[in-house]
């Protein structure tokens, strides 16, 4: 791991902010690092306000989208809400379909089958709409590149509204409206919404057109917060406001489907991290192992007993998903070793029998062992399908753009993408991708980094310090949990490896008579460093540990040296 200490911000700005907020200078430094330099900035940061959400009509084509939906509602047209099969797509469909069902009975939902139809808008989905007299499809979290599909729908007398957040291609589909803040000609002030966030802006605009207010649609924000966490979008600006209020909904009055999913989870208060590790995998498991529509059905359920039955079903899918991705990861690691590919700049692996629903997870797991841009391929119909994942600082989407001679279709983000290709192109693509990455990746990006916010001494950690620190949440990209560095710590003598296979490290650290319990997940291999009273440096975040109804602060170790 590379330890990188962030540069210190302007000291005079830090001192001034600490005085105006009456807080510790360390906390003020953390705020200035996040671009917060005044009392007013801090107020917006610590007290996110719904009034600071942008006017949805600032988004290009929003007026056209609202007019077309209002026309469809007024004339009793059948509307199909269409979304991708991942968390962002299924929450988007649950959000818009349940909202529209409050004003019309003519609303249907559609999630493409991951295996039969693949990612995004499908001809099969359009045919389904045509067969059911549907004249308007609203596509969420997909569609920005569906030029041919939208043209096909037009031939069948079906209009399209696209709500997406992925990068557009050079040409946009000829839809009635294309809502995407990443459009070059869209001047919407915040560019980092997820698909469900764009969907929320659409219902905000619709609600405004009906003469309603933002408070009337707050109950949908639990879905938006879930999508923000799962899709790993920056938790800054508008996303921070949506996530903040979405977590309040999740913790105080979650929808019945979430209540059912969380009924077996003993958590007093959910954070974005809990959303990512508890809710998101279960929602995703439906689309990975069976069908994404199961997740939509659960998230729009109105009967608790039925919701519990759906949640139990999804729990089974989630267990199956875990077992499947673990076994495929082992096979992929063996493939890398057998082909002597440990020292390449990329990981590209393929097996025709691997489960398409988990190859993205497997790609992420492989990065834990070989830290480099990774693609995992499997067979899908008459083509190969792959999930791509990247390492911090490297744009895998751009790298794939340089390999388009061998790719059939691709789409995604800087750090995650999906693609299809014909099997005959696999070897040539694998070589080209390695060549592109080898030429363009900075050598230091091949080693994972830990970005350290500020050095800290143990005597600076107090309950008051942590109470303010907690208010920096929700944490995520653009606002990560602050990481601290303390040097010359010593184990009190109780340090030991814990866990089923002793992978984790548990100890009590001490310096200058101040001490804290500490836990280092997956740091069991560092035990030798702390033995025999040897001083060591530690990088950590601060958390809480509850034991026997007593809550104590503890250090969550990220690395030690």
N, C-alpha and C positions, 0 to 999 in steps of 0.2 A: 504494500500500500504506500502511495505517495502522500505525505502529509503536507498540505499547503495552507499556510496561514494567510488569511485575507489581509490586504493592506489596511493600515489604520486610517480611518477617515479624519477629516480636519478636526483637530482637538478643540478649537474654539467653538465650532458648531456643536460638538458633543457636550462641552461644558454648559453652553447656553441652553441646550435642550434639557439636560439633567436638572438644571435650576428651574426652568419653566414648568417641568412636570413633577419636580420634587422626587426624583428617582436616582438610583445608583448610576454612576457614570458608565459602568459596564452595560447596563440595560440601555442607556442612551446611545452608546456606541453601536449596539445591536440594531437599534432603530435607524440610526443614520446610515448604516450599511444597507438597510432596506429602503433607502430613499426618503425616510421620514425625518424632516429637519426642523419642523415647527410644531407649536402646540396644536394648530389646526390640522396638520398632517396626522399627528398622533391621535387626535379625536376621531378622525375618519378611520384610522387603522384599528383602534381599540373598540370603537363603537360603530361598526358598519351600519349604514342607514339605507333603507329601501328607497328613500328619496334620491339617492345618488345613482340608482340604476338609470341607464340611458334610455331615452325615448326610442322605442322599438322602430318607429317610422324613420329613424335615421339610417336604417339598414336598407340598402338598395333593393328595390322590388317589393318591399313590405306592403306598400299601399296596394299593389297589384294582387299580392297573395290574399290580403284581407278582402278585397273586392270580389275575387273569384270564389272564395269560401263562402262569403255572405250570399252571393248569387246562388251557389249550390244549396245552401241551407234554406233560403227563401223559396226555391222552386222544388224542394224535396228530392234533390239528386242523391244517388248513392255515392258515398265517399269511401275510398280505401286508404287507410293509414298504413304506410309501408315502411319498414325499418330493418336495419341490419340485425344479425343474430347475436351480437355481443351485448355487453351491459349498456353501453351508450345507446345502441339501436333499440333494444327492448324497452329500456326506460323511456326513451323518446316516444315509442308507439303507445306505451301505457299512459304517458302523460297526455298526448294529443287526443288519443281515442277516448279516454275517460272524460276529458274536457268537452269534446264535441258531442259526446253522448248526453251531456246535460241539456243540449239544445236540439238534438235530432236523434231519431231512432235509425237513421239510414247510414250508420257508421260501421264499417268492418275493419278488422286488423289483419295484417299479413306480414309474416316473417319468412324470408326465403329459407329453404332447406340447405344447410351448409354443404351437404354432400351431393344433392341432386341439382341444385341451382347455383351454389357458390355465392361469393360475396356480391352485395349490391343489388341493383334493380335487375330483374330477370325477365326473359320473354314469357316464361311460365306464369309469373306473377301478373304480367299484363294480360295474358290470355285468360287467367282466372277473373280479372276485373271485367274483361269484355263479356265473358260467359255469364257474369252476374249483373249485367246492366249498370256497371259502375262507370261514371263519366268524369270522375276526378280522383287522381292518385296524389297523395301528399307523401313524398319520400323523405325520410329523416335519417341522418347520419350516413347517407349514401346518395348517389345520383349525380354528383358534380361532373362525372365523366361519361354519363350514360347517354351520349349523343344519339347513337343508333336506336337505343331502347325507347327514348322519348319520341323519336320520329316514328317508330313502329306503333307506339300508343296513339299518336296523332292520326295515323291511317285508320285506326279502329275507333276514332271519335272520342278518345280519352285525353283529357288535359292533365298536365303534370305541374305540381309545385314542388320544388326541391329545397330542402332545408339541410344544408351540409356544412361541414367545417374543415373538410380536407382541401388540400391545394387543388385549385382548378387546373385543367390543361389549357392549351392555347385557345381552345374553342369551348364555348359553353353550350349545353343542351338548349334546344329551342322550346323551353318550358314557358308556361304562363308567367311564372316567377321563379327566380333562382336566388334564394337567400343563403349567402355565404360571406361572412365578414372578410374572408381571405380573397374575395374577388378584387382584382386590381382597381376596378371602378367603383368599389364600395367604400364610402367614407365613414362607415360605422366606427365610433371611437375605440372600441375594444375588439381586438382581433382573435382572442384566445378562447372563445366560447367552445364548449364541446357540442356535439350534435343535439343532445337534450337541452343544452342552454339555448341553442338557436330555436328549438321547438318551444321553449318557454317564452322567448321573445315574441314568437308568433301568437301564442295564446294571450300574452300581455297586450299585443296590438289588437287582437280580436276583442278582448275584454274592454279595452278603451273604446273600440268602435261600438260596443253595446252600451256604452255609458257607465261601465263599471270601473273599479279601482284595483290597484295591485293587491290590496288586502283580501280581495275576493278569491284570489288564486294562490294564496300562500300554501295551501295544503298540497300543492303539486311539487313544492320545493324539496321534499324528501327524495323524490326521484332525481331531481337535478343534482343534489349534493352527492347522491350515489354515483351518478354518471361522471361528475367532476373528479371524484376520487378514483374511480375505476379507469378512466381514460387518461389519467396522469397529465391533465392540462394544468397550466400555471394557476396557483391559487392567489391571484393578484387581482386588483381592480374589481371589475364586475363579478368575476368568479368568486372572489373572496366574500362579497356580499351574499351571493346566491348560496354558497357553501355554508356560511355562518347561519343564515336563517333556515336553510335546509336541515342542518343538524339539530336546530331547535325543534323543528317539526318531527324529525326522527326520534328525538328523545322525549317529546311531550305528547305528540298525537300522531304516531306513525300510521300509515295505511294498514288495513287488515292483513294484507299479504306480508308486509314486513313484520307485523306483530307475530304472525305464524312462523316466519323464518327465524325470528329471534327468540321464540318461546323456549328453546332449549339452550340458549346462550345466556350465561350468568354474567351480564354486564350492566353495571349501574348507569353508566353514561357513555354513549357511543361517540368516538372521535372519527375523523376522516380515516385514520389508520384502521380502525375497526371496520369501517365501511369497505375499505380495500381488502381486508383479510377475512371478514366474516360474510358480508352480504354479496360482494361482487363475485367471488368464486362460485357461490351457489346459483346466482342468476346466470352466470356464464355456463355453468355445468349443463343446463337444459339444452342450450344451443350446441354445446360440444358433444354431448352424449346421446341426445334424443332430438329435440326440436325447440327452437327459441320461443315458439308460441306458448309453450308450457310456462315460461317465465312471465310472459305478458298476462296470461290467464291468472297467475298467482298475484301479480302486482295490481290487477284491476278487480280482484275478488271483493265481493261485498258481504259474503257469508263466512264467518270465522271458522266454522267446522269444515266447510269446503276448502278454505284456505289452508288449514292444517293438513288436510289430506294431500293437497298439491305440494305443500312444503316438504312433507315426508317423502314424496316421490322425488322431488328435486334433491333431497338429502342423499338418496340412493344414487342418483346420477353423480353427485359430487364425490361420493366414496369411490365409485367406479372410475371417475376422472383421475383421482389421486393415484389409484393403483396403476392405471394405464400410463400416465405421464412418467411415473417413476420407472416402470419397466422399459419404456422407450428410451428414457434418458440413459439407462445402463447400456442398452444396445448401441445407442449413438456414440457413447464414450468408447465402447469396444471397437466400433468401426473406425473412429479417429486413430486409435492406437494401432490397429491392424494395418492401416494404410500409411503409418508413420507420418501423420499429418499434425503432430503436436506443435511443430514450430512454424506453421504457416501464419499468415496475417489474417486469415479468415477461417471460419468453420462452415463447410457446406457438406451436409450429409443427406442421404436418401435411402429410403426403404419403401417399397411399394405397399407393404402391409401396415405401415404405421397409421394410427388413427388420426385422421385429419383434424379432429376437434381439439387435439392437445399439442399440435406441433409448435404453436406459439409459446406455450408454457415450456416445452422441451428446449426451445431455442434460448429462452431466458435462463434455464437451468444450466445449459452448456456454457453460457457466459460466466457462470459462477466458477467453472473449472478452467476454461480457456477464455480469457478476457479479450474478446475480439469480435468484430461484426460476424453475425451468425445467421445461416439459413438452414431450415430443416424442411426437406421435401418428402412428399408422399404421392401416391397415385390417386388421381381424382378423375374418374371417367376415362376419356382418351388422352388426358393431359397429366402433367405433374402440377401439384400445387405446393406452394411454400409459404412459410412465415419467416419474416426477417426481423431480427432484433439487433440493436447496435449498442456500442459502448459510449459513455459520456463524451460529448464533444465531437463525435463523428456522425455525419449525415448519411445514413444508409440509403435514403431516398435518392439523393444525388448520385450515389455510387451505382444504384440500379439504373438510373437514367442513362448512364454510360454503357450499360449492357443491353440496351433495348433491342439490338439485333437478334438476340436469342430469346427474348421474352415475348409472350403472347399479350398478357395484360398485367399491369401492376398499379398499386395505389397505396397511399398511407402517409406517414409522417417522417420526421427526421430520425426518430429512434425505432419506429416499428412500421413494417410494411407487409403487404401480401402480394403474391404474384402467381401467375400460371405460365406454363411453357410446354412445348412438345418434348417428349422424352429424348428424341434424337439430338436436341440442343443442350442436354444437361452437362455433358463433359466440357463442351466449348464454353458454356456459360460459367461453369465452376472455375475454369482457368482464367477467363476474362475478369470475373469478379475479384479473384485473387490479385490479378495484375493491377486493376483499378485501385483497390484498397491499398496494396503495397506501395503504390506510387503516391497516394494522397494522404495516408494516415500519418499523423505526427507520431514519432516513436514513443513519446511519453504517454500518449493516449492508450498504449497497450498495457499500462499498469493502472489499476483502479486508484482513484484519488480520494482522499478525505479532505474536504474543505473545512478548515477550522475558522470559526468566527473570531473568538478572542481567547487569550490566555486567562486563566482564572485560578485563584487560590481557594483551598477548601474553606478558609475562614470567611470567604465572601458569599458562600452559599447559605442562605437562610430561608425560612418559611416565607417571609415577605418577598424575598428575591424570586422564589419559585412561583409564588402567587401571581406576580406580575408577568413572569415568563410564560405562564399558562395562557395568559390573555393574548399572546402572540398568535395563538391558534385561530382558525384551522391551518395546520401545516401542510405543505406540499411544495411542488416545484414553484420557484419564485419566492417562496417563504418557508424554507425548510426549518425544522426544529434546530435552534442554535446548538452549535458544536463547540465544546470547550477543550482546552489543553491545560493539563497540570503536570509539572515536572517534579522529579525526585520524590515520588510516592513510594511507600513501603507497605507490604502486606502485613497485617497485624499478626499473622501466623496461623490464620484459620483457612487460608486459601486452599481450594480443592476443585477437582474436575467433577461436574455433575451432569445428570441426564442419563438416558438409557445407555448410550455408548460413550459417555463422558466427553461429549463434544463441547460442553459449555464450562465456563470458568466462574467460580463464585468466590468472593473474597471480601475482606474489610480493609480499605485503604486508610492510611494514616499519614499526616504531615503536620508538624508543629502542634501536636496535641489535638488536632481536629481530625475526626474520622467519619467515614461514610461506608455503608455497605455498597458493594458493586457487583454487577453481573455482566459477563461478557458472553453473549450467545455466539457459538461457533469459534470461541477463542480458547478452547481446551488445549490446543497445541502450544499455547503460550505459557503453560504452567511453569516450565523451567525458568522463565524470565523472572518470576516473582518469588521463587523459592529462596530459602536461606537469607531472608532479610535484604535481598538485593534491591536497590532503588531502581525505579522504572518510570517512564513517562506514559501518560494515558490520555487518550482522546475519547470524549464521551458526551452524551446528552444527559439531562437530568430528568428523572422520572420518579414515580411513587411506587412503593411496594406495600401491599396490605397483607398483614399476617396476624391472625388471632384478633381481628377487629382493630388492630393498631396500624395506622398509616405512617410510614417513614419515607423520607427522601432517599433515593438511591442513585448511584451513577450507572448509566447504561453504557458500558464500554463498547467503543467501536473498534479500537485497536490499542495495543500497548507495545512499547519499545524499550 
